[in-house]
């Protein structure tokens, strides 16, 4: 029976639960609102003697700037919610869906690490097919690894069938120093290790710092 979730047809597709990732993103966006509310009126004070309306009184700049910062944060949140699509994998056809775009598993060529929290505990892997959009999958939060065994095995199958390579510089054609020249990027072996055992606090990590 066919079913839909966030625009993804789930027949023959394994759709990754994105609730944990959305929670992590929500926490990051919560920090954005007070930053914008503070910095936006501050910019107004900096420009009050410049071309943007000169000599505007502080009692106009302050509330107007705070309101503008709040509205910008709402637009950013709405943009995330509108453009987000869950990652999905089709083991039958060896395909993946990244933000609604379908690609072959073999076309996945890049992987990286995203640190989702200031303390470095929450970690996500990022995957990309060619020059397309990035998929972000949360692997560990403060409660531990996020993926269940089934979704972990599906993701491992995608990585093993991919063409993931770490970026190389012209002067480092063998990629000897790739993890140091391009930190937070992964080759296929490191991506597989990362998914199998997302490192916790104090554990060694398969990427350059």
Backbone as JSON Lines, residues from 0, in Angstrom:
{"i":0,"aa":"X","n":[0.85,-1.21,0.0],"ca":[0.0,0.0,0.0],"c":[0.87,1.24,0.0]}
{"i":1,"aa":"X","n":[0.55,2.16,-0.86],"ca":[1.35,3.38,-0.96],"c":[1.0,4.33,0.17]}
{"i":2,"aa":"X","n":[2.03,5.03,0.64],"ca":[1.82,6.06,1.66],"c":[2.78,7.19,1.39]}
{"i":3,"aa":"X","n":[2.45,8.35,1.93],"ca":[3.27,9.53,1.71],"c":[3.71,10.1,3.04]}
{"i":4,"aa":"X","n":[4.96,10.59,3.07],"ca":[5.42,11.32,4.25],"c":[6.32,12.44,3.78]}
{"i":5,"aa":"X","n":[5.92,13.69,4.04],"ca":[6.7,14.86,3.65],"c":[7.07,14.8,2.17]}
{"i":6,"aa":"X","n":[6.15,14.32,1.33],"ca":[6.4,14.32,-0.1],"c":[7.18,13.13,-0.6]}
{"i":7,"aa":"X","n":[7.52,12.16,0.26],"ca":[8.26,10.98,-0.16],"c":[7.32,9.79,-0.24]}
{"i":8,"aa":"X","n":[7.23,9.14,-1.4],"ca":[6.46,7.93,-1.55],"c":[7.21,6.81,-0.85]}
{"i":9,"aa":"X","n":[6.61,6.22,0.19],"ca":[7.34,5.28,1.03],"c":[7.27,3.84,0.53]}
{"i":10,"aa":"X","n":[6.61,3.59,-0.59],"ca":[6.6,2.24,-1.14],"c":[8.0,1.93,-1.69]}
{"i":11,"aa":"X","n":[8.6,0.86,-1.2],"ca":[9.96,0.44,-1.57],"c":[11.04,1.38,-1.07]}
{"i":12,"aa":"X","n":[10.66,2.4,-0.32],"ca":[11.64,3.36,0.21],"c":[11.7,3.24,1.72]}
{"i":13,"aa":"X","n":[12.9,3.37,2.25],"ca":[13.09,3.45,3.7],"c":[13.29,4.91,4.04]}
{"i":14,"aa":"X","n":[12.31,5.49,4.7],"ca":[12.35,6.91,5.05],"c":[12.92,7.03,6.46]}
{"i":15,"aa":"X","n":[13.93,7.87,6.61],"ca":[14.59,8.02,7.9],"c":[13.82,8.98,8.79]}
{"i":16,"aa":"X","n":[13.56,8.54,10.0],"ca":[12.85,9.36,10.97],"c":[13.66,10.62,11.25]}
{"i":17,"aa":"X","n":[13.05,11.76,11.03],"ca":[13.78,13.03,11.16],"c":[13.4,13.8,12.42]}
{"i":18,"aa":"X","n":[12.64,13.17,13.33],"ca":[12.2,13.89,14.52],"c":[13.38,14.35,15.38]}
{"i":19,"aa":"X","n":[14.38,13.46,15.57],"ca":[15.54,13.82,16.38],"c":[16.33,14.96,15.74]}
{"i":20,"aa":"X","n":[16.45,14.91,14.4],"ca":[17.17,15.97,13.7],"c":[16.42,17.29,13.79]}
{"i":21,"aa":"X","n":[15.11,17.24,13.65],"ca":[14.33,18.47,13.74],"c":[14.44,19.08,15.14]}
{"i":22,"aa":"X","n":[14.49,18.23,16.15],"ca":[14.66,18.73,17.51],"c":[16.01,19.41,17.66]}
{"i":23,"aa":"X","n":[17.07,18.79,17.1],"ca":[18.4,19.38,17.17],"c":[18.45,20.7,16.42]}
{"i":24,"aa":"X","n":[17.83,20.75,15.23],"ca":[17.8,22.0,14.46],"c":[17.0,23.08,15.18]}
{"i":25,"aa":"X","n":[15.93,22.67,15.85],"ca":[15.11,23.64,16.58],"c":[15.92,24.29,17.7]}
{"i":26,"aa":"X","n":[16.76,23.5,18.36],"ca":[17.61,24.05,19.42],"c":[18.59,25.06,18.86]}
{"i":27,"aa":"X","n":[19.13,24.76,17.66],"ca":[20.07,25.69,17.04],"c":[19.36,26.98,16.63]}
{"i":28,"aa":"X","n":[18.14,26.85,16.12],"ca":[17.4,28.04,15.7],"c":[16.95,28.88,16.89]}
{"i":29,"aa":"X","n":[16.77,28.22,18.04],"ca":[16.41,28.97,19.24],"c":[17.5,29.97,19.62]}
{"i":30,"aa":"X","n":[18.74,29.63,19.31],"ca":[19.85,30.54,19.59],"c":[19.87,31.71,18.61]}
{"i":31,"aa":"X","n":[19.31,31.48,17.42],"ca":[19.34,32.51,16.38],"c":[18.45,33.7,16.74]}
{"i":32,"aa":"X","n":[17.3,33.43,17.33],"ca":[16.34,34.51,17.62],"c":[16.91,35.59,18.53]}
{"i":33,"aa":"X","n":[17.47,35.23,19.72],"ca":[18.01,36.32,20.55],"c":[19.21,37.01,19.92]}
{"i":34,"aa":"X","n":[20.0,36.27,19.14],"ca":[21.15,36.9,18.47],"c":[20.67,37.98,17.5]}
{"i":35,"aa":"X","n":[19.65,37.66,16.7],"ca":[19.12,38.64,15.74],"c":[18.43,39.8,16.45]}
{"i":36,"aa":"X","n":[17.72,39.5,17.53],"ca":[17.02,40.57,18.25],"c":[18.02,41.56,18.84]}
{"i":37,"aa":"X","n":[19.2,41.08,19.23],"ca":[20.22,41.97,19.81],"c":[21.02,42.69,18.73]}
{"i":38,"aa":"X","n":[21.45,41.93,17.7],"ca":[22.36,42.52,16.71],"c":[21.66,43.45,15.72]}
{"i":39,"aa":"X","n":[20.39,43.18,15.4],"ca":[19.71,44.02,14.41],"c":[19.57,45.47,14.88]}
{"i":40,"aa":"X","n":[19.05,45.73,16.1],"ca":[19.03,47.14,16.54],"c":[20.42,47.72,16.74]}
{"i":41,"aa":"X","n":[21.4,46.88,17.08],"ca":[22.77,47.37,17.21],"c":[23.27,47.92,15.89]}
{"i":42,"aa":"X","n":[22.94,47.22,14.79],"ca":[23.32,47.73,13.47],"c":[22.64,49.07,13.18]}
{"i":43,"aa":"X","n":[21.41,49.21,13.68],"ca":[20.71,50.48,13.48],"c":[21.4,51.63,14.17]}
{"i":44,"aa":"X","n":[21.95,51.4,15.37],"ca":[22.68,52.45,16.07],"c":[23.97,52.8,15.36]}
{"i":45,"aa":"X","n":[24.62,51.79,14.76],"ca":[25.87,52.03,14.04],"c":[25.63,52.93,12.84]}
{"i":46,"aa":"X","n":[24.47,52.73,12.18],"ca":[24.2,53.48,10.94],"c":[23.34,54.71,11.17]}
{"i":47,"aa":"X","n":[23.05,55.06,12.41],"ca":[22.11,56.15,12.64],"c":[22.63,57.5,12.14]}
{"i":48,"aa":"X","n":[23.95,57.64,12.0],"ca":[24.49,58.89,11.46],"c":[24.87,58.72,9.99]}
{"i":49,"aa":"X","n":[24.55,57.55,9.4],"ca":[24.88,57.29,8.01],"c":[23.69,57.5,7.1]}
{"i":50,"aa":"X","n":[23.68,56.81,5.97],"ca":[22.63,57.03,4.97],"c":[21.28,56.49,5.37]}
{"i":51,"aa":"X","n":[21.21,55.51,6.34],"ca":[19.92,54.97,6.76],"c":[19.4,55.82,7.9]}
{"i":52,"aa":"X","n":[18.1,56.07,7.88],"ca":[17.64,57.42,8.18],"c":[18.46,58.11,9.26]}
{"i":53,"aa":"X","n":[19.11,59.21,8.89],"ca":[20.05,59.87,9.8],"c":[19.38,60.41,11.06]}
{"i":54,"aa":"X","n":[20.11,60.21,12.16],"ca":[19.69,60.78,13.44],"c":[18.33,60.24,13.91]}
{"i":55,"aa":"X","n":[18.02,58.99,13.59],"ca":[16.78,58.39,14.11],"c":[16.92,58.22,15.61]}
{"i":56,"aa":"X","n":[15.92,58.56,16.38],"ca":[16.02,58.45,17.84],"c":[16.09,56.99,18.29]}
{"i":57,"aa":"X","n":[16.72,56.76,19.44],"ca":[16.92,55.4,19.93],"c":[15.6,54.7,20.21]}
{"i":58,"aa":"X","n":[14.58,55.46,20.61],"ca":[13.31,54.83,20.95],"c":[12.55,54.34,19.72]}
{"i":59,"aa":"X","n":[13.05,54.69,18.53],"ca":[12.52,54.12,17.28],"c":[13.42,52.97,16.82]}
{"i":60,"aa":"X","n":[14.74,53.2,16.87],"ca":[15.68,52.18,16.4],"c":[15.57,50.9,17.2]}
{"i":61,"aa":"X","n":[15.49,51.01,18.53],"ca":[15.51,49.83,19.39],"c":[14.32,48.9,19.15]}
{"i":62,"aa":"X","n":[13.08,49.36,19.29],"ca":[11.96,48.43,19.07],"c":[11.83,47.97,17.62]}
{"i":63,"aa":"X","n":[12.12,48.9,16.68],"ca":[12.01,48.52,15.26],"c":[13.05,47.46,14.92]}
{"i":64,"aa":"X","n":[14.27,47.62,15.44],"ca":[15.32,46.64,15.19],"c":[15.01,45.29,15.82]}
{"i":65,"aa":"X","n":[14.48,45.3,17.04],"ca":[14.12,44.05,17.71],"c":[13.01,43.33,16.96]}
{"i":66,"aa":"X","n":[12.03,44.09,16.48],"ca":[10.93,43.48,15.72],"c":[11.45,42.91,14.41]}
{"i":67,"aa":"X","n":[12.32,43.64,13.73],"ca":[12.88,43.16,12.47],"c":[13.69,41.89,12.69]}
{"i":68,"aa":"X","n":[14.5,41.85,13.75],"ca":[15.27,40.65,14.05],"c":[14.38,39.46,14.31]}
{"i":69,"aa":"X","n":[13.28,39.68,15.04],"ca":[12.34,38.59,15.33],"c":[11.68,38.09,14.04]}
{"i":70,"aa":"X","n":[11.3,39.02,13.15],"ca":[10.68,38.62,11.89],"c":[11.65,37.84,11.01]}
{"i":71,"aa":"X","n":[12.92,38.25,11.01],"ca":[13.92,37.52,10.22],"c":[14.06,36.09,10.74]}
{"i":72,"aa":"X","n":[14.09,35.93,12.07],"ca":[14.21,34.58,12.65],"c":[13.01,33.72,12.27]}
{"i":73,"aa":"X","n":[11.81,34.32,12.22],"ca":[10.62,33.57,11.82],"c":[10.71,33.14,10.36]}
{"i":74,"aa":"X","n":[11.23,34.01,9.51],"ca":[11.4,33.67,8.1],"c":[12.39,32.54,7.92]}
{"i":75,"aa":"X","n":[13.48,32.55,8.69],"ca":[14.48,31.48,8.61],"c":[13.85,30.15,9.03]}
{"i":76,"aa":"X","n":[13.1,30.15,10.12],"ca":[12.43,28.94,10.58],"c":[11.46,28.42,9.52]}
{"i":77,"aa":"X","n":[10.68,29.33,8.94],"ca":[9.72,28.92,7.92],"c":[10.43,28.36,6.7]}
{"i":78,"aa":"X","n":[11.58,28.95,6.35],"ca":[12.34,28.45,5.21],"c":[12.84,27.03,5.44]}
{"i":79,"aa":"X","n":[13.33,26.77,6.65],"ca":[13.77,25.42,6.99],"c":[12.61,24.43,6.89]}
{"i":80,"aa":"X","n":[11.47,24.81,7.45],"ca":[10.32,23.9,7.46],"c":[9.8,23.64,6.05]}
{"i":81,"aa":"X","n":[9.84,24.65,5.18],"ca":[9.29,24.51,3.84],"c":[10.19,23.69,2.92]}
{"i":82,"aa":"X","n":[11.51,23.88,3.05],"ca":[12.43,23.23,2.12],"c":[12.9,21.86,2.59]}
{"i":83,"aa":"X","n":[12.63,21.52,3.85],"ca":[13.17,20.27,4.38],"c":[12.43,19.06,3.82]}
{"i":84,"aa":"X","n":[13.18,18.04,3.44],"ca":[12.64,16.76,3.04],"c":[13.48,15.67,3.69]}
{"i":85,"aa":"X","n":[12.86,14.59,4.18],"ca":[13.62,13.54,4.84],"c":[14.46,12.73,3.85]}
{"i":86,"aa":"X","n":[15.55,12.2,4.34],"ca":[16.39,11.31,3.55],"c":[15.7,9.96,3.41]}
{"i":87,"aa":"X","n":[15.78,9.38,2.23],"ca":[15.17,8.07,2.0],"c":[16.07,7.24,1.1]}
{"i":88,"aa":"X","n":[16.02,5.93,1.27],"ca":[16.84,5.01,0.47],"c":[15.97,3.9,-0.08]}
{"i":89,"aa":"X","n":[16.22,3.56,-1.33],"ca":[15.5,2.47,-2.0],"c":[16.5,1.36,-2.28]}
{"i":90,"aa":"X","n":[16.48,0.32,-1.43],"ca":[17.44,-0.78,-1.59],"c":[17.15,-1.59,-2.84]}
{"i":91,"aa":"X","n":[15.9,-1.62,-3.27],"ca":[15.52,-2.41,-4.44],"c":[16.13,-1.84,-5.72]}
{"i":92,"aa":"X","n":[16.07,-0.51,-5.85],"ca":[16.57,0.15,-7.06],"c":[17.92,0.84,-6.86]}
{"i":93,"aa":"X","n":[18.51,0.69,-5.68],"ca":[19.8,1.3,-5.36],"c":[19.77,2.81,-5.61]}
{"i":94,"aa":"X","n":[18.76,3.45,-5.01],"ca":[18.59,4.88,-5.16],"c":[18.44,5.54,-3.79]}
{"i":95,"aa":"X","n":[18.69,6.84,-3.77],"ca":[18.46,7.64,-2.56],"c":[17.68,8.88,-2.95]}
{"i":96,"aa":"X","n":[16.96,9.43,-1.98],"ca":[16.29,10.72,-2.17],"c":[16.87,11.7,-1.17]}
{"i":97,"aa":"X","n":[17.43,12.78,-1.7],"ca":[18.01,13.83,-0.88],"c":[17.26,15.12,-1.17]}
{"i":98,"aa":"X","n":[16.51,15.58,-0.18],"ca":[15.66,16.76,-0.32],"c":[14.74,16.65,-1.53]}
{"i":99,"aa":"X","n":[14.2,15.45,-1.72],"ca":[13.25,15.22,-2.78],"c":[13.87,14.89,-4.13]}
{"i":100,"aa":"X","n":[15.19,14.98,-4.26],"ca":[15.86,14.67,-5.52],"c":[16.37,13.24,-5.49]}
{"i":101,"aa":"X","n":[16.0,12.45,-6.49],"ca":[16.37,11.04,-6.55],"c":[17.69,10.89,-7.32]}
{"i":102,"aa":"X","n":[18.6,10.12,-6.73],"ca":[19.91,9.85,-7.34],"c":[20.27,8.38,-7.12]}
{"i":103,"aa":"X","n":[21.16,7.88,-7.94],"ca":[21.67,6.53,-7.72],"c":[22.58,6.51,-6.51]}
{"i":104,"aa":"X","n":[22.62,5.38,-5.82],"ca":[23.51,5.25,-4.67],"c":[24.95,5.49,-5.09]}
{"i":105,"aa":"X","n":[25.32,4.98,-6.27],"ca":[26.7,5.12,-6.75],"c":[27.06,6.58,-7.02]}
{"i":106,"aa":"X","n":[26.06,7.46,-7.16],"ca":[26.33,8.87,-7.42],"c":[26.6,9.67,-6.15]}
{"i":107,"aa":"X","n":[26.44,9.03,-4.97],"ca":[26.77,9.7,-3.71],"c":[28.29,9.74,-3.61]}
{"i":108,"aa":"X","n":[28.85,10.94,-3.68],"ca":[30.3,11.09,-3.78],"c":[30.95,11.82,-2.62]}
{"i":109,"aa":"X","n":[30.16,12.41,-1.75],"ca":[30.75,13.22,-0.67],"c":[30.05,12.93,0.65]}
{"i":110,"aa":"X","n":[30.85,12.95,1.71],"ca":[30.31,12.76,3.06],"c":[31.07,13.66,4.01]}
{"i":111,"aa":"X","n":[30.39,14.12,5.02],"ca":[31.04,14.99,6.0],"c":[30.38,14.87,7.36]}
{"i":112,"aa":"X","n":[30.97,15.54,8.32],"ca":[30.49,15.52,9.69],"c":[29.93,16.91,10.03]}
{"i":113,"aa":"X","n":[28.8,16.94,10.68],"ca":[28.25,18.19,11.2],"c":[28.09,18.06,12.71]}
{"i":114,"aa":"X","n":[28.69,18.99,13.43],"ca":[28.55,19.04,14.87],"c":[27.31,19.87,15.18]}
{"i":115,"aa":"X","n":[26.32,19.26,15.82],"ca":[25.02,19.89,16.0],"c":[24.88,20.63,17.32]}
{"i":116,"aa":"X","n":[25.82,20.46,18.24],"ca":[25.7,21.11,19.55],"c":[27.03,21.74,19.93]}
{"i":117,"aa":"X","n":[26.97,22.75,20.77],"ca":[28.17,23.46,21.17],"c":[29.15,22.6,21.93]}
{"i":118,"aa":"X","n":[28.66,21.57,22.64],"ca":[29.56,20.72,23.41],"c":[30.13,19.58,22.57]}
{"i":119,"aa":"X","n":[29.76,19.5,21.28],"ca":[30.32,18.5,20.39],"c":[29.75,17.11,20.57]}
{"i":120,"aa":"X","n":[28.68,16.96,21.35],"ca":[28.12,15.63,21.6],"c":[27.19,15.2,20.46]}
{"i":121,"aa":"X","n":[26.34,16.11,20.0],"ca":[25.38,15.77,18.95],"c":[26.08,15.85,17.59]}
{"i":122,"aa":"X","n":[26.09,14.71,16.89],"ca":[26.82,14.6,15.63],"c":[25.91,14.08,14.53]}
{"i":123,"aa":"X","n":[26.11,14.6,13.32],"ca":[25.33,14.16,12.16],"c":[26.28,13.89,11.0]}
{"i":124,"aa":"X","n":[25.87,12.99,10.13],"ca":[26.61,12.75,8.9],"c":[25.88,13.44,7.76]}
{"i":125,"aa":"X","n":[26.65,14.0,6.84],"ca":[26.08,14.67,5.68],"c":[26.48,13.9,4.42]}
{"i":126,"aa":"X","n":[25.53,13.72,3.51],"ca":[25.77,12.99,2.27],"c":[25.32,13.85,1.09]}
{"i":127,"aa":"X","n":[26.06,13.69,-0.01],"ca":[25.75,14.5,-1.18],"c":[25.99,13.69,-2.45]}
{"i":128,"aa":"X","n":[25.08,13.82,-3.4],"ca":[25.23,13.17,-4.7],"c":[25.62,14.22,-5.72]}
{"i":129,"aa":"X","n":[26.83,14.1,-6.25],"ca":[27.31,15.07,-7.23],"c":[27.34,16.47,-6.66]}
{"i":130,"aa":"X","n":[26.73,17.41,-7.4],"ca":[26.66,18.8,-6.95],"c":[25.27,19.15,-6.41]}
{"i":131,"aa":"X","n":[24.53,18.13,-6.01],"ca":[23.18,18.34,-5.52],"c":[23.17,18.8,-4.07]}
{"i":132,"aa":"X","n":[21.97,18.83,-3.48],"ca":[21.85,19.27,-2.08],"c":[22.42,18.23,-1.12]}
{"i":133,"aa":"X","n":[22.64,18.67,0.11],"ca":[23.16,17.8,1.15],"c":[22.01,17.2,1.95]}
{"i":134,"aa":"X","n":[22.18,15.94,2.34],"ca":[21.29,15.3,3.31],"c":[22.0,15.27,4.65]}
{"i":135,"aa":"X","n":[21.29,15.55,5.72],"ca":[21.85,15.54,7.07],"c":[21.11,14.51,7.9]}
{"i":136,"aa":"X","n":[21.85,13.56,8.47],"ca":[21.24,12.51,9.28],"c":[21.9,12.51,10.66]}
{"i":137,"aa":"X","n":[21.11,12.75,11.67],"ca":[21.62,12.77,13.04],"c":[21.98,11.35,13.47]}
{"i":138,"aa":"X","n":[23.2,11.18,13.97],"ca":[23.66,9.86,14.41],"c":[23.73,9.73,15.92]}
{"i":139,"aa":"X","n":[24.04,10.83,16.6],"ca":[24.14,10.77,18.06],"c":[23.62,12.07,18.66]}
{"i":140,"aa":"X","n":[22.83,11.92,19.73],"ca":[22.45,13.08,20.53],"c":[22.89,12.84,21.97]}
{"i":141,"aa":"X","n":[22.4,13.63,22.89],"ca":[22.85,13.51,24.27],"c":[22.37,12.23,24.94]}
{"i":142,"aa":"X","n":[21.41,11.55,24.31],"ca":[20.94,10.27,24.85],"c":[21.69,9.08,24.29]}
{"i":143,"aa":"X","n":[22.55,9.3,23.28],"ca":[23.3,8.22,22.67],"c":[23.02,8.12,21.18]}
{"i":144,"aa":"X","n":[23.39,6.99,20.53],"ca":[23.12,6.8,19.11],"c":[21.64,6.9,18.81]}
{"i":145,"aa":"X","n":[21.31,7.49,17.65],"ca":[19.92,7.78,17.31],"c":[19.29,6.69,16.44]}
{"i":146,"aa":"X","n":[20.03,6.17,15.47],"ca":[19.46,5.22,14.51],"c":[19.25,3.85,15.15]}
{"i":147,"aa":"X","n":[18.14,3.22,14.8],"ca":[17.96,1.83,15.21],"c":[18.76,0.94,14.27]}
{"i":148,"aa":"X","n":[18.82,-0.35,14.59],"ca":[19.68,-1.27,13.84],"c":[19.27,-1.34,12.37]}
{"i":149,"aa":"X","n":[17.96,-1.34,12.1],"ca":[17.5,-1.46,10.72],"c":[17.92,-0.27,9.87]}
{"i":150,"aa":"X","n":[17.65,0.95,10.36],"ca":[18.02,2.14,9.6],"c":[19.54,2.29,9.51]}
{"i":151,"aa":"X","n":[20.26,1.88,10.55],"ca":[21.72,1.92,10.49],"c":[22.23,1.01,9.38]}
{"i":152,"aa":"X","n":[21.67,-0.21,9.26],"ca":[22.12,-1.15,8.24],"c":[21.79,-0.64,6.84]}
{"i":153,"aa":"X","n":[20.63,0.01,6.69],"ca":[20.27,0.59,5.38],"c":[21.25,1.69,5.02]}
{"i":154,"aa":"X","n":[21.58,2.54,5.97],"ca":[22.52,3.63,5.71],"c":[23.9,3.07,5.4]}
{"i":155,"aa":"X","n":[24.31,2.04,6.09],"ca":[25.6,1.41,5.81],"c":[25.63,0.83,4.39]}
{"i":156,"aa":"X","n":[24.51,0.25,3.95],"ca":[24.43,-0.28,2.59],"c":[24.59,0.84,1.57]}
{"i":157,"aa":"X","n":[23.98,2.0,1.85],"ca":[24.13,3.15,0.95],"c":[25.59,3.57,0.88]}
{"i":158,"aa":"X","n":[26.23,3.67,2.02],"ca":[27.63,4.12,2.05],"c":[28.54,3.12,1.34]}
{"i":159,"aa":"X","n":[28.32,1.83,1.58],"ca":[29.16,0.81,0.94],"c":[28.98,0.76,-0.57]}
{"i":160,"aa":"X","n":[27.8,1.15,-1.06],"ca":[27.57,1.18,-2.5],"c":[27.86,2.53,-3.14]}
{"i":161,"aa":"X","n":[28.3,3.48,-2.33],"ca":[28.54,4.84,-2.83],"c":[29.93,4.97,-3.45]}
{"i":162,"aa":"X","n":[30.19,6.2,-3.92],"ca":[31.51,6.54,-4.48],"c":[32.14,7.66,-3.66]}
{"i":163,"aa":"X","n":[31.95,7.59,-2.34],"ca":[32.42,8.66,-1.46],"c":[33.94,8.72,-1.44]}
{"i":164,"aa":"X","n":[34.48,9.9,-1.66],"ca":[35.92,10.14,-1.55],"c":[36.12,11.47,-0.82]}
{"i":165,"aa":"X","n":[37.23,11.59,-0.13],"ca":[37.57,12.84,0.53],"c":[38.21,13.79,-0.5]}
{"i":166,"aa":"X","n":[37.94,15.08,-0.44],"ca":[38.55,16.02,-1.39],"c":[40.07,15.95,-1.36]}
{"i":167,"aa":"X","n":[40.68,16.15,-2.53],"ca":[42.14,16.13,-2.64],"c":[42.63,17.42,-3.28]}
{"i":168,"aa":"X","n":[43.79,17.85,-2.82],"ca":[44.41,19.05,-3.37],"c":[45.39,18.67,-4.47]}
{"i":169,"aa":"X","n":[45.67,19.6,-5.39],"ca":[46.6,19.29,-6.48],"c":[47.97,18.83,-6.0]}
{"i":170,"aa":"X","n":[48.42,19.36,-4.86],"ca":[49.74,18.99,-4.34],"c":[49.68,17.76,-3.45]}
{"i":171,"aa":"X","n":[48.49,17.18,-3.29],"ca":[48.33,15.98,-2.45],"c":[47.45,14.99,-3.2]}
{"i":172,"aa":"X","n":[47.96,14.54,-4.34],"ca":[47.17,13.71,-5.24],"c":[46.79,12.36,-4.63]}
{"i":173,"aa":"X","n":[47.6,11.88,-3.71],"ca":[47.29,10.6,-3.07],"c":[46.35,10.75,-1.87]}
{"i":174,"aa":"X","n":[46.05,11.99,-1.5],"ca":[45.14,12.23,-0.39],"c":[45.73,11.92,0.98]}
{"i":175,"aa":"X","n":[47.06,11.93,1.07],"ca":[47.72,11.58,2.33],"c":[47.32,12.52,3.45]}
{"i":176,"aa":"X","n":[47.18,13.79,3.13],"ca":[46.87,14.79,4.15],"c":[45.44,15.3,4.04]}
{"i":177,"aa":"X","n":[44.59,14.53,3.37],"ca":[43.22,14.98,3.1],"c":[42.42,15.28,4.35]}
{"i":178,"aa":"X","n":[42.54,14.43,5.38],"ca":[41.73,14.65,6.57],"c":[42.18,15.87,7.37]}
{"i":179,"aa":"X","n":[43.42,16.33,7.12],"ca":[43.91,17.52,7.8],"c":[43.67,18.77,6.95]}
{"i":180,"aa":"X","n":[43.8,18.62,5.62],"ca":[43.53,19.75,4.74],"c":[42.03,20.03,4.61]}
{"i":181,"aa":"X","n":[41.21,19.0,4.79],"ca":[39.76,19.15,4.67],"c":[39.09,18.51,5.88]}
{"i":182,"aa":"X","n":[39.22,19.15,7.03],"ca":[38.61,18.57,8.25],"c":[37.1,18.47,8.14]}
{"i":183,"aa":"X","n":[36.57,17.52,8.87],"ca":[35.13,17.24,8.91],"c":[34.61,16.68,7.59]}
{"i":184,"aa":"X","n":[35.51,16.21,6.73],"ca":[35.1,15.44,5.56],"c":[35.48,13.98,5.81]}
{"i":185,"aa":"X","n":[34.82,13.08,5.08],"ca":[35.02,11.66,5.29],"c":[35.25,10.95,3.97]}
{"i":186,"aa":"X","n":[36.08,9.89,4.01],"ca":[36.11,8.97,2.89],"c":[35.11,7.85,3.19]}
{"i":187,"aa":"X","n":[35.0,6.89,2.31],"ca":[33.97,5.86,2.49],"c":[34.2,5.01,3.73]}
{"i":188,"aa":"X","n":[35.46,4.65,4.0],"ca":[35.76,3.83,5.17],"c":[35.45,4.58,6.47]}
{"i":189,"aa":"X","n":[35.82,5.87,6.52],"ca":[35.54,6.66,7.71],"c":[34.04,6.9,7.89]}
{"i":190,"aa":"X","n":[33.33,7.08,6.77],"ca":[31.88,7.26,6.86],"c":[31.22,6.0,7.41]}
{"i":191,"aa":"X","n":[31.67,4.85,6.95],"ca":[31.12,3.59,7.46],"c":[31.4,3.44,8.95]}
{"i":192,"aa":"X","n":[32.62,3.75,9.37],"ca":[32.98,3.66,10.78],"c":[32.17,4.64,11.61]}
{"i":193,"aa":"X","n":[31.94,5.83,11.08],"ca":[31.19,6.86,11.78],"c":[29.75,6.41,12.03]}
{"i":194,"aa":"X","n":[29.14,5.78,11.02],"ca":[27.76,5.32,11.16],"c":[27.67,4.14,12.12]}
{"i":195,"aa":"X","n":[28.62,3.24,12.05],"ca":[28.59,2.06,12.91],"c":[28.79,2.42,14.37]}
{"i":196,"aa":"X","n":[29.69,3.36,14.62],"ca":[30.01,3.73,16.0],"c":[30.17,5.25,16.11]}
{"i":197,"aa":"X","n":[29.07,5.98,16.19],"ca":[29.19,7.44,16.36],"c":[29.94,7.75,17.65]}
{"i":198,"aa":"X","n":[31.08,8.42,17.57],"ca":[31.9,8.62,18.77],"c":[31.22,9.5,19.81]}
{"i":199,"aa":"X","n":[31.38,9.1,21.06],"ca":[30.86,9.88,22.17],"c":[31.93,10.8,22.72]}
{"i":200,"aa":"X","n":[31.63,11.53,23.78],"ca":[32.62,12.42,24.39],"c":[33.87,11.64,24.82]}
{"i":201,"aa":"X","n":[35.02,12.13,24.41],"ca":[36.28,11.49,24.78],"c":[36.74,10.41,23.82]}
{"i":202,"aa":"X","n":[35.87,9.98,22.88],"ca":[36.27,8.96,21.91],"c":[37.05,9.6,20.77]}
{"i":203,"aa":"X","n":[37.92,8.79,20.13],"ca":[38.64,9.27,18.95],"c":[37.63,9.48,17.81]}
{"i":204,"aa":"X","n":[37.94,10.41,16.93],"ca":[37.0,10.78,15.88],"c":[37.68,10.65,14.51]}
{"i":205,"aa":"X","n":[36.94,10.11,13.52],"ca":[37.55,9.8,12.22],"c":[37.65,10.99,11.29]}
{"i":206,"aa":"X","n":[37.98,12.15,11.82],"ca":[38.14,13.31,10.94],"c":[39.14,14.26,11.57]}
{"i":207,"aa":"X","n":[39.77,15.07,10.74],"ca":[40.73,16.03,11.23],"c":[40.06,17.13,12.01]}
{"i":208,"aa":"X","n":[40.79,17.75,12.91],"ca":[40.23,18.81,13.74],"c":[40.9,20.14,13.37]}
